[in-house]
Amino acid sequence: YNPEINANLFKFFMKDNDGIEKEIHYIGSKPQDFEMSESIVITGKLDDEVFVAEEMLLKCPSKYRAKRSL
C-alpha cells in the first residue's frame, strides 16, 4: 500500500485453501486491522494473473475465544 502513489489501490498476495497464491489488487484503501485478520473473503475477477478484488470481508480473531492456560 503506497498512498503517495495511489491511495485507492491496495496490493497484496493471498493463498487460497488449495494452496494457490495470487496477487490481489483491491480498489480501495487498506482495511483497518488487515494484518490481524484470521481469514479474508474477496469477490471480484481474475484479470490475467492478478485477481482484482471488488469487495473484501475480514474475519478477525474472536475476543471470546477461550485462552489456554500454561
PyMOL Python script that loads the backbone (N, CA, C, O; Angstrom):
from pymol import cmd

cmd.read_pdbstr("""\
ATOM      1  N   TYR A   1       0.848  -1.181   0.000  1.00  0.00           N
ATOM      2  CA  TYR A   1       0.000   0.000   0.000  1.00  0.00           C
ATOM      3  C   TYR A   1       0.879   1.224   0.000  1.00  0.00           C
ATOM      4  O   TYR A   1       1.695   1.406   0.904  1.00  0.00           O
ATOM      5  N   ASN A   2       0.726   2.066  -0.998  1.00  0.00           N
ATOM      6  CA  ASN A   2       1.528   3.270  -1.094  1.00  0.00           C
ATOM      7  C   ASN A   2       0.610   4.455  -1.388  1.00  0.00           C
ATOM      8  O   ASN A   2       0.349   4.768  -2.549  1.00  0.00           O
ATOM      9  N   PRO A   3       0.119   5.115  -0.330  1.00  0.00           N
ATOM     10  CA  PRO A   3      -0.848   6.205  -0.545  1.00  0.00           C
ATOM     11  C   PRO A   3      -0.290   7.397  -1.311  1.00  0.00           C
ATOM     12  O   PRO A   3      -1.058   8.168  -1.885  1.00  0.00           O
ATOM     13  N   GLU A   4       1.044   7.568  -1.332  1.00  0.00           N
ATOM     14  CA  GLU A   4       1.627   8.679  -2.084  1.00  0.00           C
ATOM     15  C   GLU A   4       1.459   8.472  -3.585  1.00  0.00           C
ATOM     16  O   GLU A   4       1.316   9.438  -4.335  1.00  0.00           O
ATOM     17  N   ILE A   5       1.477   7.204  -4.028  1.00  0.00           N
ATOM     18  CA  ILE A   5       1.328   6.901  -5.454  1.00  0.00           C
ATOM     19  C   ILE A   5      -0.147   6.753  -5.823  1.00  0.00           C
ATOM     20  O   ILE A   5      -0.611   7.367  -6.784  1.00  0.00           O
ATOM     21  N   ASN A   6      -0.892   5.931  -5.056  1.00  0.00           N
ATOM     22  CA  ASN A   6      -2.322   5.722  -5.328  1.00  0.00           C
ATOM     23  C   ASN A   6      -2.986   5.275  -4.032  1.00  0.00           C
ATOM     24  O   ASN A   6      -2.838   4.125  -3.618  1.00  0.00           O
ATOM     25  N   ALA A   7      -3.715   6.178  -3.395  1.00  0.00           N
ATOM     26  CA  ALA A   7      -4.355   5.878  -2.113  1.00  0.00           C
ATOM     27  C   ALA A   7      -5.544   4.935  -2.261  1.00  0.00           C
ATOM     28  O   ALA A   7      -6.052   4.426  -1.262  1.00  0.00           O
ATOM     29  N   ASN A   8      -5.990   4.698  -3.476  1.00  0.00           N
ATOM     30  CA  ASN A   8      -7.147   3.831  -3.701  1.00  0.00           C
ATOM     31  C   ASN A   8      -6.766   2.491  -4.327  1.00  0.00           C
ATOM     32  O   ASN A   8      -7.596   1.859  -4.981  1.00  0.00           O
ATOM     33  N   LEU A   9      -5.528   2.053  -4.135  1.00  0.00           N
ATOM     34  CA  LEU A   9      -5.102   0.751  -4.630  1.00  0.00           C
ATOM     35  C   LEU A   9      -4.261   0.067  -3.560  1.00  0.00           C
ATOM     36  O   LEU A   9      -3.215   0.576  -3.157  1.00  0.00           O
ATOM     37  N   PHE A  10      -4.727  -1.084  -3.109  1.00  0.00           N
ATOM     38  CA  PHE A  10      -4.043  -1.874  -2.094  1.00  0.00           C
ATOM     39  C   PHE A  10      -3.681  -3.209  -2.728  1.00  0.00           C
ATOM     40  O   PHE A  10      -4.566  -3.947  -3.160  1.00  0.00           O
ATOM     41  N   LYS A  11      -2.377  -3.534  -2.791  1.00  0.00           N
ATOM     42  CA  LYS A  11      -1.901  -4.769  -3.413  1.00  0.00           C
ATOM     43  C   LYS A  11      -1.336  -5.681  -2.334  1.00  0.00           C
ATOM     44  O   LYS A  11      -0.653  -5.229  -1.415  1.00  0.00           O
ATOM     45  N   PHE A  12      -1.635  -6.987  -2.460  1.00  0.00           N
ATOM     46  CA  PHE A  12      -1.078  -7.977  -1.548  1.00  0.00           C
ATOM     47  C   PHE A  12      -1.153  -9.349  -2.198  1.00  0.00           C
ATOM     48  O   PHE A  12      -1.791  -9.506  -3.239  1.00  0.00           O
ATOM     49  N   PHE A  13      -0.512 -10.340  -1.601  1.00  0.00           N
ATOM     50  CA  PHE A  13      -0.573 -11.718  -2.074  1.00  0.00           C
ATOM     51  C   PHE A  13      -1.427 -12.517  -1.108  1.00  0.00           C
ATOM     52  O   PHE A  13      -1.406 -12.283   0.100  1.00  0.00           O
ATOM     53  N   MET A  14      -2.179 -13.463  -1.654  1.00  0.00           N
ATOM     54  CA  MET A  14      -3.093 -14.264  -0.849  1.00  0.00           C
ATOM     55  C   MET A  14      -3.033 -15.706  -1.330  1.00  0.00           C
ATOM     56  O   MET A  14      -2.948 -15.972  -2.529  1.00  0.00           O
ATOM     57  N   LYS A  15      -3.079 -16.640  -0.370  1.00  0.00           N
ATOM     58  CA  LYS A  15      -3.072 -18.067  -0.687  1.00  0.00           C
ATOM     59  C   LYS A  15      -4.443 -18.631  -0.352  1.00  0.00           C
ATOM     60  O   LYS A  15      -4.957 -18.406   0.743  1.00  0.00           O
ATOM     61  N   ASP A  16      -5.047 -19.371  -1.300  1.00  0.00           N
ATOM     62  CA  ASP A  16      -6.374 -19.930  -1.063  1.00  0.00           C
ATOM     63  C   ASP A  16      -6.284 -21.264  -0.323  1.00  0.00           C
ATOM     64  O   ASP A  16      -5.192 -21.716   0.021  1.00  0.00           O
ATOM     65  N   ASN A  17      -7.425 -21.883  -0.085  1.00  0.00           N
ATOM     66  CA  ASN A  17      -7.483 -23.141   0.663  1.00  0.00           C
ATOM     67  C   ASN A  17      -6.789 -24.287  -0.056  1.00  0.00           C
ATOM     68  O   ASN A  17      -6.437 -25.285   0.574  1.00  0.00           O
ATOM     69  N   ASP A  18      -6.583 -24.163  -1.375  1.00  0.00           N
ATOM     70  CA  ASP A  18      -5.885 -25.183  -2.148  1.00  0.00           C
ATOM     71  C   ASP A  18      -4.384 -24.923  -2.228  1.00  0.00           C
ATOM     72  O   ASP A  18      -3.651 -25.689  -2.852  1.00  0.00           O
ATOM     73  N   GLY A  19      -3.927 -23.840  -1.596  1.00  0.00           N
ATOM     74  CA  GLY A  19      -2.509 -23.510  -1.601  1.00  0.00           C
ATOM     75  C   GLY A  19      -2.054 -22.704  -2.802  1.00  0.00           C
ATOM     76  O   GLY A  19      -0.853 -22.513  -2.995  1.00  0.00           O
ATOM     77  N   ILE A  20      -2.989 -22.228  -3.614  1.00  0.00           N
ATOM     78  CA  ILE A  20      -2.647 -21.419  -4.795  1.00  0.00           C
ATOM     79  C   ILE A  20      -2.507 -19.963  -4.373  1.00  0.00           C
ATOM     80  O   ILE A  20      -3.413 -19.397  -3.761  1.00  0.00           O
ATOM     81  N   GLU A  21      -1.369 -19.361  -4.702  1.00  0.00           N
ATOM     82  CA  GLU A  21      -1.105 -17.972  -4.321  1.00  0.00           C
ATOM     83  C   GLU A  21      -1.306 -17.059  -5.520  1.00  0.00           C
ATOM     84  O   GLU A  21      -0.848 -17.358  -6.623  1.00  0.00           O
ATOM     85  N   LYS A  22      -1.992 -15.943  -5.299  1.00  0.00           N
ATOM     86  CA  LYS A  22      -2.243 -14.955  -6.352  1.00  0.00           C
ATOM     87  C   LYS A  22      -1.980 -13.553  -5.812  1.00  0.00           C
ATOM     88  O   LYS A  22      -2.109 -13.290  -4.616  1.00  0.00           O
ATOM     89  N   GLU A  23      -1.611 -12.670  -6.723  1.00  0.00           N
ATOM     90  CA  GLU A  23      -1.512 -11.256  -6.374  1.00  0.00           C
ATOM     91  C   GLU A  23      -2.923 -10.680  -6.412  1.00  0.00           C
ATOM     92  O   GLU A  23      -3.684 -10.941  -7.344  1.00  0.00           O
ATOM     93  N   ILE A  24      -3.264  -9.896  -5.395  1.00  0.00           N
ATOM     94  CA  ILE A  24      -4.585  -9.289  -5.280  1.00  0.00           C
ATOM     95  C   ILE A  24      -4.437  -7.777  -5.384  1.00  0.00           C
ATOM     96  O   ILE A  24      -3.567  -7.182  -4.748  1.00  0.00           O
ATOM     97  N   HIS A  25      -5.292  -7.165  -6.188  1.00  0.00           N
ATOM     98  CA  HIS A  25      -5.380  -5.704  -6.260  1.00  0.00           C
ATOM     99  C   HIS A  25      -6.776  -5.333  -5.774  1.00  0.00           C
ATOM    100  O   HIS A  25      -7.777  -5.682  -6.400  1.00  0.00           O
ATOM    101  N   TYR A  26      -6.830  -4.627  -4.663  1.00  0.00           N
ATOM    102  CA  TYR A  26      -8.103  -4.183  -4.093  1.00  0.00           C
ATOM    103  C   TYR A  26      -8.269  -2.697  -4.375  1.00  0.00           C
ATOM    104  O   TYR A  26      -7.419  -1.889  -4.002  1.00  0.00           O
ATOM    105  N   ILE A  27      -9.348  -2.349  -5.022  1.00  0.00           N
ATOM    106  CA  ILE A  27      -9.622  -0.950  -5.330  1.00  0.00           C
ATOM    107  C   ILE A  27     -10.257  -0.317  -4.086  1.00  0.00           C
ATOM    108  O   ILE A  27     -11.465  -0.405  -3.863  1.00  0.00           O
ATOM    109  N   GLY A  28      -9.418   0.307  -3.307  1.00  0.00           N
ATOM    110  CA  GLY A  28      -9.834   0.920  -2.051  1.00  0.00           C
ATOM    111  C   GLY A  28      -8.625   1.034  -1.144  1.00  0.00           C
ATOM    112  O   GLY A  28      -7.543   0.544  -1.469  1.00  0.00           O
ATOM    113  N   SER A  29      -8.810   1.673  -0.025  1.00  0.00           N
ATOM    114  CA  SER A  29      -7.697   1.822   0.904  1.00  0.00           C
ATOM    115  C   SER A  29      -7.513   0.545   1.716  1.00  0.00           C
ATOM    116  O   SER A  29      -8.415  -0.289   1.802  1.00  0.00           O
ATOM    117  N   LYS A  30      -6.348   0.410   2.301  1.00  0.00           N
ATOM    118  CA  LYS A  30      -6.035  -0.763   3.119  1.00  0.00           C
ATOM    119  C   LYS A  30      -6.980  -0.811   4.317  1.00  0.00           C
ATOM    120  O   LYS A  30      -7.077   0.166   5.059  1.00  0.00           O
ATOM    121  N   PRO A  31      -7.684  -1.941   4.521  1.00  0.00           N
ATOM    122  CA  PRO A  31      -8.617  -2.033   5.644  1.00  0.00           C
ATOM    123  C   PRO A  31      -7.897  -1.974   6.993  1.00  0.00           C
ATOM    124  O   PRO A  31      -6.775  -2.458   7.140  1.00  0.00           O
ATOM    125  N   GLN A  32      -8.558  -1.380   7.950  1.00  0.00           N
ATOM    126  CA  GLN A  32      -8.024  -1.317   9.303  1.00  0.00           C
ATOM    127  C   GLN A  32      -7.917  -2.743   9.847  1.00  0.00           C
ATOM    128  O   GLN A  32      -8.798  -3.564   9.594  1.00  0.00           O
ATOM    129  N   ASP A  33      -6.869  -3.042  10.576  1.00  0.00           N
ATOM    130  CA  ASP A  33      -6.618  -4.352  11.195  1.00  0.00           C
ATOM    131  C   ASP A  33      -6.451  -5.470  10.178  1.00  0.00           C
ATOM    132  O   ASP A  33      -6.723  -6.630  10.486  1.00  0.00           O
ATOM    133  N   PHE A  34      -6.006  -5.139   8.965  1.00  0.00           N
ATOM    134  CA  PHE A  34      -5.807  -6.136   7.917  1.00  0.00           C
ATOM    135  C   PHE A  34      -4.861  -7.248   8.376  1.00  0.00           C
ATOM    136  O   PHE A  34      -5.136  -8.429   8.163  1.00  0.00           O
ATOM    137  N   GLU A  35      -3.745  -6.867   9.007  1.00  0.00           N
ATOM    138  CA  GLU A  35      -2.739  -7.838   9.432  1.00  0.00           C
ATOM    139  C   GLU A  35      -3.239  -8.750  10.549  1.00  0.00           C
ATOM    140  O   GLU A  35      -2.694  -9.839  10.733  1.00  0.00           O
ATOM    141  N   MET A  36      -4.251  -8.341  11.290  1.00  0.00           N
ATOM    142  CA  MET A  36      -4.756  -9.130  12.402  1.00  0.00           C
ATOM    143  C   MET A  36      -5.859 -10.106  11.987  1.00  0.00           C
ATOM    144  O   MET A  36      -6.358 -10.866  12.817  1.00  0.00           O
ATOM    145  N   SER A  37      -6.237 -10.088  10.724  1.00  0.00           N
ATOM    146  CA  SER A  37      -7.336 -10.927  10.244  1.00  0.00           C
ATOM    147  C   SER A  37      -6.982 -12.406  10.297  1.00  0.00           C
ATOM    148  O   SER A  37      -5.860 -12.806   9.986  1.00  0.00           O
ATOM    149  N   GLU A  38      -7.965 -13.208  10.698  1.00  0.00           N
ATOM    150  CA  GLU A  38      -7.821 -14.658  10.696  1.00  0.00           C
ATOM    151  C   GLU A  38      -7.978 -15.210   9.288  1.00  0.00           C
ATOM    152  O   GLU A  38      -7.255 -16.119   8.882  1.00  0.00           O
ATOM    153  N   SER A  39      -8.923 -14.655   8.551  1.00  0.00           N
ATOM    154  CA  SER A  39      -9.156 -15.050   7.169  1.00  0.00           C
ATOM    155  C   SER A  39      -9.778 -13.879   6.423  1.00  0.00           C
ATOM    156  O   SER A  39     -10.290 -12.931   7.019  1.00  0.00           O
ATOM    157  N   ILE A  40      -9.716 -13.978   5.089  1.00  0.00           N
ATOM    158  CA  ILE A  40     -10.238 -12.909   4.234  1.00  0.00           C
ATOM    159  C   ILE A  40     -11.057 -13.548   3.126  1.00  0.00           C
ATOM    160  O   ILE A  40     -10.639 -14.543   2.534  1.00  0.00           O
ATOM    161  N   VAL A  41     -12.222 -12.979   2.846  1.00  0.00           N
ATOM    162  CA  VAL A  41     -13.048 -13.409   1.725  1.00  0.00           C
ATOM    163  C   VAL A  41     -13.110 -12.234   0.757  1.00  0.00           C
ATOM    164  O   VAL A  41     -13.459 -11.116   1.136  1.00  0.00           O
ATOM    165  N   ILE A  42     -12.761 -12.508  -0.511  1.00  0.00           N
ATOM    166  CA  ILE A  42     -12.798 -11.450  -1.517  1.00  0.00           C
ATOM    167  C   ILE A  42     -13.675 -11.888  -2.682  1.00  0.00           C
ATOM    168  O   ILE A  42     -13.780 -13.074  -2.996  1.00  0.00           O
ATOM    169  N   THR A  43     -14.298 -10.904  -3.308  1.00  0.00           N
ATOM    170  CA  THR A  43     -15.052 -11.155  -4.537  1.00  0.00           C
ATOM    171  C   THR A  43     -14.507 -10.213  -5.599  1.00  0.00           C
ATOM    172  O   THR A  43     -14.092  -9.095  -5.295  1.00  0.00           O
ATOM    173  N   GLY A  44     -14.510 -10.664  -6.827  1.00  0.00           N
ATOM    174  CA  GLY A  44     -14.004  -9.859  -7.921  1.00  0.00           C
ATOM    175  C   GLY A  44     -13.793 -10.728  -9.141  1.00  0.00           C
ATOM    176  O   GLY A  44     -14.564 -11.653  -9.396  1.00  0.00           O
ATOM    177  N   LYS A  45     -12.737 -10.427  -9.902  1.00  0.00           N
ATOM    178  CA  LYS A  45     -12.487 -11.201 -11.118  1.00  0.00           C
ATOM    179  C   LYS A  45     -10.994 -11.352 -11.338  1.00  0.00           C
ATOM    180  O   LYS A  45     -10.193 -10.524 -10.902  1.00  0.00           O
ATOM    181  N   LEU A  46     -10.638 -12.429 -12.024  1.00  0.00           N
ATOM    182  CA  LEU A  46      -9.260 -12.705 -12.377  1.00  0.00           C
ATOM    183  C   LEU A  46      -8.955 -12.003 -13.697  1.00  0.00           C
ATOM    184  O   LEU A  46      -9.626 -12.232 -14.704  1.00  0.00           O
ATOM    185  N   ASP A  47      -7.942 -11.153 -13.679  1.00  0.00           N
ATOM    186  CA  ASP A  47      -7.517 -10.411 -14.866  1.00  0.00           C
ATOM    187  C   ASP A  47      -6.087 -10.823 -15.164  1.00  0.00           C
ATOM    188  O   ASP A  47      -5.152 -10.325 -14.538  1.00  0.00           O
ATOM    189  N   ASP A  48      -5.911 -11.731 -16.116  1.00  0.00           N
ATOM    190  CA  ASP A  48      -4.618 -12.377 -16.395  1.00  0.00           C
ATOM    191  C   ASP A  48      -4.178 -13.124 -15.143  1.00  0.00           C
ATOM    192  O   ASP A  48      -4.862 -14.057 -14.722  1.00  0.00           O
ATOM    193  N   GLU A  49      -3.068 -12.748 -14.540  1.00  0.00           N
ATOM    194  CA  GLU A  49      -2.568 -13.441 -13.347  1.00  0.00           C
ATOM    195  C   GLU A  49      -2.891 -12.702 -12.050  1.00  0.00           C
ATOM    196  O   GLU A  49      -2.523 -13.167 -10.971  1.00  0.00           O
ATOM    197  N   VAL A  50      -3.569 -11.565 -12.138  1.00  0.00           N
ATOM    198  CA  VAL A  50      -3.890 -10.747 -10.964  1.00  0.00           C
ATOM    199  C   VAL A  50      -5.389 -10.824 -10.698  1.00  0.00           C
ATOM    200  O   VAL A  50      -6.196 -10.693 -11.618  1.00  0.00           O
ATOM    201  N   PHE A  51      -5.758 -11.039  -9.428  1.00  0.00           N
ATOM    202  CA  PHE A  51      -7.169 -11.036  -9.042  1.00  0.00           C
ATOM    203  C   PHE A  51      -7.523  -9.622  -8.606  1.00  0.00           C
ATOM    204  O   PHE A  51      -6.901  -9.080  -7.693  1.00  0.00           O
ATOM    205  N   VAL A  52      -8.516  -9.020  -9.250  1.00  0.00           N
ATOM    206  CA  VAL A  52      -8.967  -7.671  -8.916  1.00  0.00           C
ATOM    207  C   VAL A  52     -10.168  -7.807  -7.986  1.00  0.00           C
ATOM    208  O   VAL A  52     -11.251  -8.217  -8.403  1.00  0.00           O
ATOM    209  N   ALA A  53      -9.957  -7.458  -6.725  1.00  0.00           N
ATOM    210  CA  ALA A  53     -10.990  -7.605  -5.700  1.00  0.00           C
ATOM    211  C   ALA A  53     -11.889  -6.376  -5.682  1.00  0.00           C
ATOM    212  O   ALA A  53     -11.415  -5.241  -5.643  1.00  0.00           O
ATOM    213  N   GLU A  54     -13.190  -6.623  -5.710  1.00  0.00           N
ATOM    214  CA  GLU A  54     -14.167  -5.532  -5.638  1.00  0.00           C
ATOM    215  C   GLU A  54     -14.688  -5.360  -4.224  1.00  0.00           C
ATOM    216  O   GLU A  54     -14.998  -4.248  -3.795  1.00  0.00           O
ATOM    217  N   GLU A  55     -14.783  -6.476  -3.497  1.00  0.00           N
ATOM    218  CA  GLU A  55     -15.234  -6.436  -2.111  1.00  0.00           C
ATOM    219  C   GLU A  55     -14.332  -7.317  -1.269  1.00  0.00           C
ATOM    220  O   GLU A  55     -13.801  -8.315  -1.756  1.00  0.00           O
ATOM    221  N   MET A  56     -14.156  -6.946   0.007  1.00  0.00           N
ATOM    222  CA  MET A  56     -13.310  -7.711   0.897  1.00  0.00           C
ATOM    223  C   MET A  56     -13.964  -7.769   2.277  1.00  0.00           C
ATOM    224  O   MET A  56     -14.388  -6.752   2.824  1.00  0.00           O
ATOM    225  N   LEU A  57     -14.036  -8.984   2.824  1.00  0.00           N
ATOM    226  CA  LEU A  57     -14.588  -9.201   4.151  1.00  0.00           C
ATOM    227  C   LEU A  57     -13.509  -9.817   5.014  1.00  0.00           C
ATOM    228  O   LEU A  57     -12.975 -10.876   4.682  1.00  0.00           O
ATOM    229  N   LEU A  58     -13.180  -9.162   6.123  1.00  0.00           N
ATOM    230  CA  LEU A  58     -12.146  -9.647   7.027  1.00  0.00           C
ATOM    231  C   LEU A  58     -12.779 -10.354   8.212  1.00  0.00           C
ATOM    232  O   LEU A  58     -13.762  -9.877   8.779  1.00  0.00           O
ATOM    233  N   LYS A  59     -12.212 -11.494   8.584  1.00  0.00           N
ATOM    234  CA  LYS A  59     -12.653 -12.182   9.784  1.00  0.00           C
ATOM    235  C   LYS A  59     -11.555 -12.007  10.816  1.00  0.00           C
ATOM    236  O   LYS A  59     -10.449 -12.524  10.661  1.00  0.00           O
ATOM    237  N   CYS A  60     -11.873 -11.276  11.865  1.00  0.00           N
ATOM    238  CA  CYS A  60     -10.901 -11.016  12.918  1.00  0.00           C
ATOM    239  C   CYS A  60     -10.995 -12.087  13.992  1.00  0.00           C
ATOM    240  O   CYS A  60     -12.044 -12.710  14.156  1.00  0.00           O
ATOM    241  N   PRO A  61      -9.911 -12.306  14.725  1.00  0.00           N
ATOM    242  CA  PRO A  61      -9.946 -13.295  15.803  1.00  0.00           C
ATOM    243  C   PRO A  61     -11.013 -12.933  16.825  1.00  0.00           C
ATOM    244  O   PRO A  61     -11.216 -11.762  17.145  1.00  0.00           O
ATOM    245  N   SER A  62     -11.679 -13.942  17.324  1.00  0.00           N
ATOM    246  CA  SER A  62     -12.746 -13.703  18.288  1.00  0.00           C
ATOM    247  C   SER A  62     -12.171 -13.301  19.634  1.00  0.00           C
ATOM    248  O   SER A  62     -11.237 -13.929  20.134  1.00  0.00           O
ATOM    249  N   LYS A  63     -12.730 -12.258  20.213  1.00  0.00           N
ATOM    250  CA  LYS A  63     -12.296 -11.855  21.553  1.00  0.00           C
ATOM    251  C   LYS A  63     -12.920 -12.751  22.619  1.00  0.00           C
ATOM    252  O   LYS A  63     -12.583 -12.654  23.799  1.00  0.00           O
ATOM    253  N   TYR A  64     -13.830 -13.621  22.195  1.00  0.00           N
ATOM    254  CA  TYR A  64     -14.494 -14.528  23.135  1.00  0.00           C
ATOM    255  C   TYR A  64     -13.842 -15.907  23.162  1.00  0.00           C
ATOM    256  O   TYR A  64     -14.285 -16.781  23.906  1.00  0.00           O
ATOM    257  N   ARG A  65     -12.813 -16.110  22.374  1.00  0.00           N
ATOM    258  CA  ARG A  65     -12.131 -17.393  22.327  1.00  0.00           C
ATOM    259  C   ARG A  65     -11.479 -17.665  23.691  1.00  0.00           C
ATOM    260  O   ARG A  65     -10.864 -16.779  24.284  1.00  0.00           O
ATOM    261  N   ALA A  66     -11.622 -18.878  24.163  1.00  0.00           N
ATOM    262  CA  ALA A  66     -11.050 -19.240  25.458  1.00  0.00           C
ATOM    263  C   ALA A  66      -9.527 -19.193  25.384  1.00  0.00           C
ATOM    264  O   ALA A  66      -8.930 -19.666  24.417  1.00  0.00           O
ATOM    265  N   LYS A  67      -8.905 -18.621  26.410  1.00  0.00           N
ATOM    266  CA  LYS A  67      -7.457 -18.567  26.470  1.00  0.00           C
ATOM    267  C   LYS A  67      -6.931 -19.858  27.072  1.00  0.00           C
ATOM    268  O   LYS A  67      -7.540 -20.431  27.976  1.00  0.00           O
ATOM    269  N   ARG A  68      -5.792 -20.309  26.560  1.00  0.00           N
ATOM    270  CA  ARG A  68      -5.185 -21.531  27.064  1.00  0.00           C
ATOM    271  C   ARG A  68      -4.335 -21.201  28.277  1.00  0.00           C
ATOM    272  O   ARG A  68      -3.600 -20.214  28.275  1.00  0.00           O
ATOM    273  N   SER A  69      -4.430 -22.009  29.296  1.00  0.00           N
ATOM    274  CA  SER A  69      -3.599 -21.807  30.468  1.00  0.00           C
ATOM    275  C   SER A  69      -2.342 -22.643  30.347  1.00  0.00           C
ATOM    276  O   SER A  69      -2.354 -23.717  29.746  1.00  0.00           O
ATOM    277  N   LEU A  70      -1.266 -22.150  30.915  1.00  0.00           N
ATOM    278  CA  LEU A  70       0.021 -22.848  30.829  1.00  0.00           C
ATOM    279  C   LEU A  70       0.242 -23.714  32.043  1.00  0.00           C
ATOM    280  O   LEU A  70       1.273 -24.378  32.148  1.00  0.00           O
TER     281      LEU A  70
END
""", "prot")
cmd.dss("prot")
cmd.show_as("cartoon", "prot")
cmd.util.cbc("prot")
cmd.orient("prot")
